[in-house]
Amino acid sequence: MALGVIAAAAQSSNSLFQSSHTAIQSSNSTGSFAPSTVVNQYCIFCHSKELKTAGVVLEGLDFSQVGPNAPVLERVLRKVRTGEMPPAGMPRPDAALRGRFTNWLVAALDRDAAAHPNPGRPVIHRLNRAEYSNAIRDLLALDIHPGNLLPVDDSGYGFDNVGAVLSVSPTLLERYLYVSRLVSRLAVGDPATKPDEEGFTPAEASRVGGERKPRNERVGDNLPFDSSGGMEFTYYFPLDADYSLRVKLGGGAGDNGAAPRYEVRVPVKAGLRTVGVTYLRESAEPEIAAPPLPDRLAPPPAPIPSLPAEMDVRLDGVRLKRFEVPHSGDLPPQVNDVFVAGPYNPTGRGETPSRDRLFVCRPATLRAEEPCARKVLATVGRRAFRRPVTDADIRPLMAFYRAGRRRGDFDEGIEKALRAILVSPDFLFRIERDPARDAPGAVYRINDFELASRLSFFLWSSIPEDELLTLAGQHRLRSPVVLHQQVRRMLADPRSEALVSNFAGQWLDLRNLALLRPDPDVFPEFDESLRESLLEETDLFFASVLREDRSVLDLVGAHYTFLNQRLAEHYGIPNIYGSQFRRVTLTDPNRGGLLGQGSILTVTSYPNRTSIVQRGKWILENLLGTPPPPPPPGVAALQPQNHDGKLLTSREQMEQHRTDPVCASCHARMDPL
């Protein structure tokens, strides 16, 4: 499914219309078929010039002029093909006649599109927050999610990467300047960085930078990801220096319900590192914590059992310190917050992956600095701008370098020039330029570098890496063989997780799951662990369909899914143990595909019950692409009782609702789904 769609989308306009030949031949086989006879017999009664039902007028439509009438004919095709029109109760053509009519429409529309290709003109596309964060990560090996410091992106048609709605405001420009200073200092390393403190909660750790990280990357069987056992997150330490790691516990930690804090201060090398807190209970007999002496005579409170426990603070999996923590037996221990403070007493910039990626050369003498700076900026500029850089690109960057060099050293000059790159329109926008030799409005092929950029932002939500840029420079990327190889390689790369999380997360409304709060009285077993497991199941399932090039029908009828122990227990599936997800063959046919997954069932439900209407509407909109019209004004809410005062089930309420002719037409489509 995925490879064919992706590769075909990148081919020339001629190949885009090869599929229409079959339909055209089918049309020719119908002989002198006249579509107007079908319309006049079955459609004109409602879609005349007088009635104009649903705003559609088919009376007098000239079927020889397909181009000007394409929007109407597309709508007719969609309604007739799905059986929505003519409506129930009206005369309908038989299956054979309906097939000839729809075949004619398909062939005519495809023939007109092939004769008058109009790929449209792409707007200048600003990077959204996710693309900006990923671009910084891949450009500078700096995984700090700086996009979270930018204003929230506008959305269009349910997605936040639609170029036409990604506007630029004065506030956004100010934030670009601020973030460019922050990122450039972190990438180069600024010894003048002042100590600061940042806190993480378990929920924030599982969604570092606002993006949910794959479960297997942040937890293991010995480190529960929810607050009852511990937490783990990544943190960028900007300098070689001392840092303080402070843990605040809650729940039953401490004697008599206190909320103690535990702190360790250690030297840390600069770079991205994993901070973890593991809370382990001992199997010893509980001690009895003596209650405090009362201020006045009263019956003493019952002693609280205190269980000895141990908590490890780890950095990159290495234990820094083990704390003994008293734990009252009535509540489980919880890690409420972990704070990272520093840098203190920095010893230098340190050698980080960011510096290794940025400084492709190191000048040994003063004379070598300018040539080295030019090489550094040309390399970074090519990656950031997604094209070869010219002298016109390098000259202003070298001016920024010299200004920074006069104020400090070589590194400070590079930092100032890097800041200019990060606020350049060529970095912040996906710019595609018209060929100079083509007439305005002419159809042309995008160049190989633009193809590399489109491919990379589609599959990775990020800038193309050196391999794609090299192939583009050799004019080889457009070759079908090379293109298929690159698509397969890119889908196998972990960066393709962005396509899963960004596209599937918005297409399937999975991002809404983080905002939903099922009624705890009705669903007491629902917790953050289950929420994350539900999301991970759908992410892994969609990724398998994509990366394994499986049939699109697997989305609704696959016989497998991905489960861990928590989710398997929720579904009632036995013999699945541990927190790791694995592919599981399903024996219950109702559980297969997206429609049987708890994430989809949750986002299409109310907090306390299921909703036939919401699920039907979701299927029509998200899977079938045929959204129902908005409900007419003044529609009455569902009635919980009938005329005799009897309480009705949800199904009975919907049956009663469908008796209203105003509501029946839409609900006849939605409710059975």
N, C-alpha and C positions, 0 to 999 in steps of 0.2 A: 504493500500500500504506500508506504512513505517514500521509498526510493523512486518509484515511478512518478509520483506526483512532484517531488522535489526536482528531479532531473528534467522532467518535461517542462517545468515552469521556466527553466533557464534557457531553453532552446529558442531558435529564431521563430518569427511569426509564421513562416510557412509551415513549420512542423506543428504549430498550435492548431492548425485547421485540417490536418490530415484526417482526424477522426470524423470530420463532417462528410467525407466522401461516401461512407457507407450509408449514412442517412439520406444523402442526395440520391444515391442509386435506389434506395428504398422508395423515395418519392417518385422517381421516374417509373418504377414498376407499377405505380398506381394509375398510370395512364393520365387521362384528362380529368383527374379528380378536381372537383370544384369545392373548396372549403366554404364558400359563401352559402352553398345549399344546406350544410349542417348548421351554420350560424342562423340562417333565416328560419329554419324549421324548429330549432331547439333553444335559441338564445334571445331572439329579438323581442319576444313577449315581455321580458324583464329589462332588457338592455336597449330599449328604443331611445330615440331622441327625447321623447316625452318623459319616460320614467327615469332613465339614467340610474338604475339600481346600482348601489355601491360606487357611483361615480363612473361607471363603465358604459360607453355607448358603442355598440357594435353595428347598429343600423347604418347602412351605406358605407361600411368600411371597405376600402380598396385593398384587396389582398395582393394586388400586383405591386403595391408600394410597401414592401416589407420594412425597409429601413425606418421611415418616419413613424410607422405603427409598431415598431419592435417592442416598446414597453407594454403596450396593450396585449400584443400577441403572446409575449412571455407570460403575462398574467393569465391569459386564457389557457395556455398550455398547462401551466401549473395546476389550475383548478380542474381542468378536464382530466388530466392524467391521474390525479389523486382521487377522482370520483366525487369531488365536492360539487361540481356543476355538471349538468343541471341538478338542482336540488331535489331532494326526495319529494315525491308527490307530483313532480312535473314530468312530462315525456322525456325519455332519455334515449340516445342512440344505443344500438346493441354494441357488443364488444368489438366486433369486426369493424364497424363503421367508426367507432371511437378510436380504434387503433390506426385506421387510415388517416383520420383527421389529425391526430397527434403526430404521426410520422411526417405528414405534410408540413406541419408547423415546425418540427425540429429541423427538417431539411431546408425549409425556406429561411429560417433564422440563421442557421449555420452558413448557408450559401451567401446570404447578405453580409454576414460578419467576415467571411473570407474575402469577399469582393471589396469591402470597405473596412480594412483593419483599423482599429482605434484603440491602441493600448493605453491611451490616456497619458496625461503628464503628471509624473509624481511631484508632490509638493516637497519643499525643503524640509527634511525630517529631523527634528531635534531629538537627541538621545533622551529617552526617558530615564527615570531614576535607576531602574534596574540595569539598563544598558550602560549608563554612566559608571555605576559601581563596577560592573564587569569589565568595562574598558580600562578603568584604572587598575584593576587587578591584573589584567593581561598585559597592559602596557608597562607597569612598574613593579609587578610581583608584590602588590600591596593590597591584601585582602581585608580591607577595613570598612567596606560598605559606605563610602562617603555620600552616596546618593541619598541616604537617610537625612542628610543635612540640608537637602534641597526641598523646596515646596512640593506638596503632593501633586502628581500629574493629573491633568484632566483625562477623562475617559470618553470614548465614543464607540457606540455599537457594542458596549460591554468590554472593551479592551483599552488598555492604557498606552498602547504603542501606535495609535492611529495618528499619522503625521499631521493630518488636517486639523486636529484639535490640540496638538501639543504647542501651545502658545509660549511666548516669551514675555515676561513681565519685568518691571524694574526691580522687584524683589528678587526674582530669579537671577538677574544679572548680578546683583549684590552678593547673593549666595555663591554664585560661580567664582567671584573674586575671592571670597573668604575661603571656600573649599580649595581653590587652587593654591593658596598660601599654605594651608594645612597639609595638603597632600605632598607638595613639593618639599616641605620641611621634613616630613616623615620619610620620604623617599631618599633624600640626600642625607638626612640626619642633622639635627640642629642642636649643638651643645648647649644653647641658651634656653632649651625647652624647660618651662617651669613645671614643678610638681603639680599633679592634678589627681583627682580620685574619680573612679567610675565604678558604679555598682551594677550587678547582674542578679536578677531573680531567676528561678528555674524556668519560668515561662519565657523570659527574654533569652536565656541561654539556649532554649530549644528553637528559638527564632532569631538567631544572631543577625543583626543588621536588618531586621524586618523580613528576612527570607527564611522560611523553614528549611532547616538543614536535614538531609536524609538521616533517618534514625540510626542507621548503622555507623554513621560518622561521628556521632556524639555520645553514644552509650554502648555498654556491653552488658553481659549477664551480671557482672560484679559491680556495675555502676548504674543504678536505676536513673532514668532521665527525669523522673518527676521528683517532687520535693520530699517525698517520704524516705528517700535513700541517698540522695546526693545530686550533683550536677556537674556538668562539664561544658566549657566554652573556650573559644579561641580569643586571644587578645594580642594586639600588636604592641610590643615593647619598643619605644622609639630609640632608646640609647642603651649602651652598656652602662648599667647603673644598678643601684639598690632599689628594690620595690617592696612594698608592703602588701601582703595578701591577708585580708581580714574576713572572717566568716561570722555571720550572725545566725544563730540557731533559734528555732521556735518549737512549737508543739510541746512535747513532754521533756524537752532537753532542760537540764538544770534542776536543782533542788527546788521543790515547791513551785514549779511553773515559771521559774525565772527564764529570761531570754539572754543567755550568755553570749559573749563574743570571744573569738579566738583569733590571734594574729601571729604572723610569722613574717620576718623581714629577711630577704635574701638577695644576693647579687644575681642579675639576670643579663644574659647576652641579648642584644637587640634583635628584633625579628618577631615573626608571628609564632606564638606558642600556645599550647593547650593547658588551661588551668582546670584542675579537677578537685572536687571534694567528695570523698567516699566516707559514708557513715556506716560502720560495722558494729553490730551488736554481739556481745559475748554470750556464751551459753552458760555462764555461771549462775549460781543462785542469787536472787535479788537481795540487796542490802536494804535495811530500813533506815530511811532518812529521818532523823529526829526532828519533830516540829519545833518551831521557835517557842520560847517561853511566853505565856500570855501576859498581857498587861493587867488583867484582872482575873479574879477567880471565875472559872467556867470549866465545863467538862472539856478535857483536852481533845483536840481533833484526832481522828484516826491517823496513824502513821502512814506515810506514802511510801510504797515500795520503790526503791531506786535501783535500776539495773545498770551495772557497769557497762560502758560502751566505749568504742574507740572511733576516732575520726581522723582520716588521713587528708592532708593537703598536699596535692601533687602538681608538678610542673612537667609537662611533656612525659607523663607517666611515671616520673621519678618522685618518690615520696620525699617531701621537704621536712615534714614534721608530723608526728602522731600525737593527738590530744586524747586524754581520757575524759569522757563526758558523762556526768551523772544523768540518768534518764528515768523519769517517773513512768510507772508501768501503765497508767491509764490512757496515755496518748503516745502515738509513735513520734519519734524525733523527726524534725523537719529542718532543712536548710532554707532559711528565709532569703538571705542575701550573701553574696560574695563581693567584696570590694577590692579593687586593685588601685594602689596609690603609688605615685612616683613620676618621674625618676628622681632619686636622691643620689647625690655625690657621683655624677656621671664621670666616667673615665674616658669617654670618646664616642665617636659616631658609631663605631662597631662595623663589622662586615655583615651585611644583611643580604637576603636575596634581592631586595630592591636595588641596593648599590651595585650588586653584581650585574643585574640586568641593565641598569642605567649607564654605568661607566664601562663602556666597551674598550676604553683605553685609559691609561693612567700616565700623565706626563711626568717624565723624570727630570726635566729641566724647564726653566722659565720659557725658553724658546719653543719648547714642544707644546706649551699650553694651548695656544690658539688653534693649531692644527688638530689637536686632540679634542678641543671643545667643538670644532666644526664637525668632526666625525661623530661625536656623541649626539649632537643635536640633529644631524642628518639621519642617524639611525632611529632616534626617538621620533623625529618628525615623520619619517616614512611610515612607521607603525601607527602613529597617532592620526595622521591625515589619510591613511589607507591608500596611498599612491606615492609615486616617486616625488621627491622634493626637488625644487629648483633653486637656483641662486637667489631668485626673488623671495623664496621662502626662508632661506638661511640668513640673508643679510639682516633683517630686523631681529632675528633671534640672536645673532652675534652681537648686535648692539646691546641687547639686554644682558648678554653674558659679560660684556666689557664693563657695563655699569655695575654689575654685582661684583666683578673681580676687583674693580677699583676700591670698593668698600670692604672687601675681605679677601678670601683666598679663591682658588680655582673652584672648589666645591660650591662656594656661595655664588659664583658667577653662573654655574650650571643650574643652581636652584632658581635663580631669577629668570633665566631663559626657559626653564621647564614650566615655570608659572605662566609665562606667555603662551606656551604651547597649549596648556590646559584651558585657557580662555579663548583660544583661537576658534573662529567659526568653522574651520576645517576639521577641528576635533569635535566640537559640540553638535555639529549638524552633519547629516549624511547628504552631501552635496553631489549631485550628478549634473554635469555640464553638457549643453548641446554641442554637437560637433560643429566646428566653424564653417564647414563646407556645405552643410545641409540647409535647405530653405526652412524658414519658420513654419512649424506645424508638420514637418515631414516626419515619417516614421523611420526610426533608425535603431540600430542595435546599441545597447549600452556597451561600454568598453570592458575589458577583462578585469580591471581593478574595481569597477563598479559592480561587476558580477560577483567578485570575491567578497566585497562588502555586503552585498545583499545576502549572499549565502551565509556568511558568518553571523550577521545580525539575526537572520531567520533561525538558524540552528543553535547558536550559542548566545544570542542576545549580547554580542560583544564584537570587538574589532577582529579582523582577520589576522592570523599569525603569519610568521615568515614564510611558511611553506605555500600558503595560498597566494601571498603577494609575489613570491618567486615565480610560481606557475603563471600568474597573471602577467608578469613582466615578460615571460617567454611566449605569451599568446597561446598557451596550451590549455588553459582552464576551460575553454569553451568546447573542447573535444568531448564528445559523449562518453568515451571510455574513461578519460581522466576525470570528467565530472562525476561519473558514477563512483569511481574510486574515492574521490574526495568526500562525497556524501556519506559513503559507508564509513570512512575513517572518522569523519566528524560526528556521526551518530554514535560511534563506539567511544568517543572521547567523553570523559565525565562532564565537560562543559555543556554537552547537549542536555543535561539536567535542566538547564534554563528553559528549553523548549517545553519540557514537561511541566515545570512549576509555573511558568508564565502563561503559556498557551492553555494547557489543560486547566490550570487553576482558575483562569478567567472564563474559558469556554464552558466548563462544567459547574461554575459558581462555587468551586471548592474554597476559594478565599473567604467566602461567607461563613464557612464552618467555624472559623476562629471567633466569630462574633455571636454565634448561637449559644443559648443557654437552655438546654432541655430542662423541663420541670423536674426538680429533684424528688418530688413526691411521687411522680409517675415513673421516672427513670433514675432511681437512686444509684444504680451501678455506673452511671455516666461520669467520667472524670477526665482529667487532662491526658492521662495515659491512653485512655480509649480514644479520645479525640485525635491525638497524634497518630495512633495506629490506624484509624479510619482513613486519614489523609494519606498515610504512607502506602496503604493497600492500593488506593486508586492511582497514586503516582507510579508505583512499580508496575501496575497492570498496564497503564497507558504507555509507559516506557517500553514494555515488552512488545506491545503491538507495533510500536514505532520502530524500534531497533531490530526486531526480528522480521520486519517486513511482512507482518501477518495480515490476514484479510480484515477489511474494515468491519465485516460482520462479527468478528470477535468482540467488538465493543459492546454488542448486545447479546451475544450467545456463546461466549467462551466457556469451556468446561473446566477452567482453571482460574485460580486467583493467587494472591500472595498473603500469607498469614504469619503472625507470631502467636505465642501462647495466649497473650491477653485478648487478641481479636478472635482467635479460634474458640476460646471459652465463651466469648460473647455470642458467637454464631452457633455454639453447641457442636463444634467439630472436635472430635477427640484426637488424642495422640500427637498433639503439637506442643512442643516444649521449648522454653527459652525465649529471649527477647528478639532474637534474630528472625528476620522475615525469610520465608522460603516459598517456592512455588508449590501449590497444593492442588491436586486434581479433585474436582468437586463431583459428588455423587448426586446432589440435589440440583435438578435442572433449573429450579427457580432462583438459585443463588448465582448463576453464571452471568457474566457481563456487568456493565455499569449499573443496570437497573436493579441488580441484586446486592450492590455494595452499600454498606452502612453510611458512607459519606454522602452518597447521592440521596439515599432515603432520608437522611437527617436534614439536608439543605432544602428538601422539598416537603418538609413537614412543619407543623406548628410545634411550639414547645411542649405541648401536652398530648398531641394526637397527630395522626396522619392526615393528609389532605389529598383527596382525589383530584381536586381542581388544580392545586399547585403542581402535582406530579404530571398531570396531563399537559398543563401549560408548559412545563419545563421540557417535556419530550417534544412537543410541537416546536418550541423555539430553539432549543439547543441541539437536538438530534435531527429533526426533520426539516428545520429551516422554514417552517410554515407557521409563524406565530398567529394566534387568534387575535381578532380585533379587540380593542378595549371594551369592557362591559358597558352597555348603554346606561345613561344616567337614571338614577332612581330605582335601580334594581334592589329588591328587598333582600335582606340577609337570610341565611338558612334558618328555618324555623325548627327549634328543638322538639316541638310537640305538634301533634296533629290537632284537628278540630275537636277531638274527644279528650284532649289533654294527655294522650299517651306519649311517653318519651320515645323519640325516634332515634334509630341508629344513624351513623353517618351515611350509610348506603341509602337508607330510607329517606333521609333528608334530601339527598341529591335526587332521588327519584321524584320526590315531590317538587323540587326546584325545576326539574326538566319539564314539568307539565306546563310551565309558562312558555308560550311560543317565542317570546322575545329572547329567552335564554336557551331554548332547546337547540338551536342551530349550532352554537359553539360547543355546548356541553355534549352534544352527540359525538363530537370529534374528540374532546378531551377526556371525558370520564372513562370510556372503555380502555384507554391507555393505562 
